[in-house]
Amino acid sequence: MNYLFEIGCEELPSGAIQELSIKLKENFQEILENYNIKKTEIKLCNTPRRITLLVYKLPEKTPERIEIIKGPLDNLAEEVVNAFCKKNNVEIKDLIKVDNRFCIEKKIQSVNIKDILKEACIHAIKKLSGAKWMSWHIGEYNFSRPIRWIVSLLDSEIVDLEIFGVKANRESRINRLLEASNNGFKFVKVENFDSYKEIMRKNLVEVDREARTEMILSQIRNLENKNNIKVEVKFELLEEIVDLIEYPTVLIGSFEENFLDLPDFLIRTVLNKHQRYFSCLDKNNKLTNKFVFVANCLEKAQKQVIEGNEKVLKARLKDAEFFVQEDLKIPLENKKQFLKQMTFQKELGEKDSSTFAKAERLENICTKLGNKTQGSKLMKCDLASATVFEFPELQGLMGGFIAEKQGQSKEIAQAIAEQYMPIASDADLPQTPEGKIFALADKIDNLICLFSLNKIPSGSADPFALRRQAQGIVDILLSLDQNISIYDLCLIAFQELKKKASLNEFEEFFYKFGKVNLAEFFRQRLIHIISNRNHDKVLCEAFFENNDLKESPKKIQELVLHFEALKEESSEIITAIKRINRILKKKTPTKLNIDLFKVEAEKTLYKEFIDWKENNKEINIMNLTKLKTAINNFFDNVLIEDINDPINSENRVNLLFELLKSLNEKYLSPNWEKIY
């Protein structure tokens, strides 16, 4: 037996349809599993006005069965057994023994599938909840949007149920356009489960989301071939459109060619973000004056719909053209003064809360990071432009465009445009050296300011995208030619915000301040990023367990590589280091006295150690193997803990402490036991 359950309502928010559908399915499935119905298959369908569950392979009724309720072991006190009986409302004589345990044999009666389905549907809807749901019927009913109809069919038979005052039947709403053209005829009868999809298609409702997606893509391919263009299909936009249209028709329109003088990113933003249109490229991959859009329209109205969309787009592009022309009249640097009226973070206080103050901090941070161009003075100026005010998502990009038009070099313009990159965890990094510095400065200032206000991500909540920004910082540092440590980067930004802060104040903030300190926040990002580059995660975690982050991420990554090589090739030196760790575990170092050395092996180890320390300034873990022979010889020929010679024993322990101290200084205190 198969079951159709359709909830019909007013248009649902496109971004919520999928999540709502999945939760409805999960809630429905809970009840089936409670009745031990596990062999069913549930498929989801949805449109802007309906969520549908198609349930396959249902039994007519659940079989009678015996359920064994396990109780206490038979060797436990009588009071325990009595308590078990009381809890389950049985007498001791009713108990059975299974594997030395008292149990209850409970007979589960057969249940008709209609009763189960009714319970499952009501449970599935009423368990749903949302932050911005609508209420109706004097606030008695709550759902994402008001429910207007319910279809409930077991094969061809109606399963009676009522939810939020709506009784289930076999009638579903058709496409709104057909409702209007058929003098208000609104419903179509669904005769049975098997005919549901086909009946809805005949009435211009494609309930299968995947089928709607393929309809759009197929029609786009046809338009590409017919018009010799390439349509830029953005996945996020496509996903949104699929949830806005019940029966898609893909159409093509055009706009005046003179608008192509506007920057490409502005045209794409108007098309994609504001109008939900797809932009088009010619055979040379250049933006054309064509656009493709998806409509919910009848064939006879297509021409009128195209003209209407062209008219709306023309007005939108005309506005964009006006904003750009106005912005180009004023030198970009002159816009900086208007940043004083814009707030970055009010809680930072009068001196530091404005966007102007942030722009000043960024300029100083960029200078300290090695930027020698004038581009950092212009970084945030486009925030005061008319275009960015109208299209906030173009911040940075618009600044780069204006800067180049007003005489700045292409490199500076590109760097300004790159300052917010990467915009996602897998997005492109800045390509220019200045762009990398600008992006580092912007992100680290955001992190320092918000951490100082204790606005720290918690659980899944990260309203300021600080995790993404921290990951962006690490990715950029790994791509830089120069070595900049996270510690130094944070120190520069902290001192710009707290003008007279001491080093102790910074370290208190960096290592200890807040619910999650900044050092630990960056350690987690480093572990994630470096281990995702095909490196041993356990090794990375050990490296960063007590790491002070004073080495650059690039050097840290090099160390991970060296340790991985060492792990494969140098088991003897690893064994020696682990042995040193075990010996020193519960000991306290004192002062080493080299004059007390009397065994040749300890003299040799000290000499080799000093030579290794002096001649290996660059961190290279493979150089550790040079000490291998001396360390092994020391362990083979020296009695480290001699109860008859406590003074020399203590001195030998101090020699090992000196050796381990240097290893820790050079190799970032890896947790050897965890690594090896």
Secondary structure, DSSP 8 states (H G I E B T S, - for coil): --EEEEEEES---GGGHHHHHHHHHHHHHHHHHHTT--S-EEEEEEETTEEEEEEES--SB---EEEEEEEEETTS-HHHHHHHHHHHT--GGG-EESSSEEEEEEEE---BHHHHHHHHHHHHHHT---TT-EEETTTTEEESS-EEEEEEEETTEE---EETTEE-BSEEE--HHHHHHTTT--EEE--STTTHHHHHHHTT----HHHHHHHHHHHHHHHHHHHT-EE---HHHHHHHHTT-SS-EEEEEE--GGGGGS-HHHHHIIIIIIT--EEEE-TTS-EEEEEEEEE---GGGHHHHHHHHHHHHHHHHHHHHHHHHHHHHS-GGGGGGGGGGSBS-GGG-TTTSBHHHHHHHHHHHHHHTT--SSHHHHTTGGGGSHHHHH-GGGTTHHHHHHHHHTT--HHHHHHHHTTT--SSTTS----SHHHHHHHHHHHHHHHHHHHHTT---BTTB-TT-HHHHHHHHHHHHHH-SS---HHHHHHHHHHHHSTT--HHHHHHHHHT-SSS-HHHHHHHHHHHHHHTTT--HHHHHHHHSS----S-HHHHHHHHHHHHHHHHH-HHHHHHHHHHHHHHTT-------GGG--SHHHHHHHHHHHHHHHH--S--GGGGGGGHHHHHHHHHH--SS-TT-HHHHHHHHHHHHHHHHHHHHHHT---HHHH-
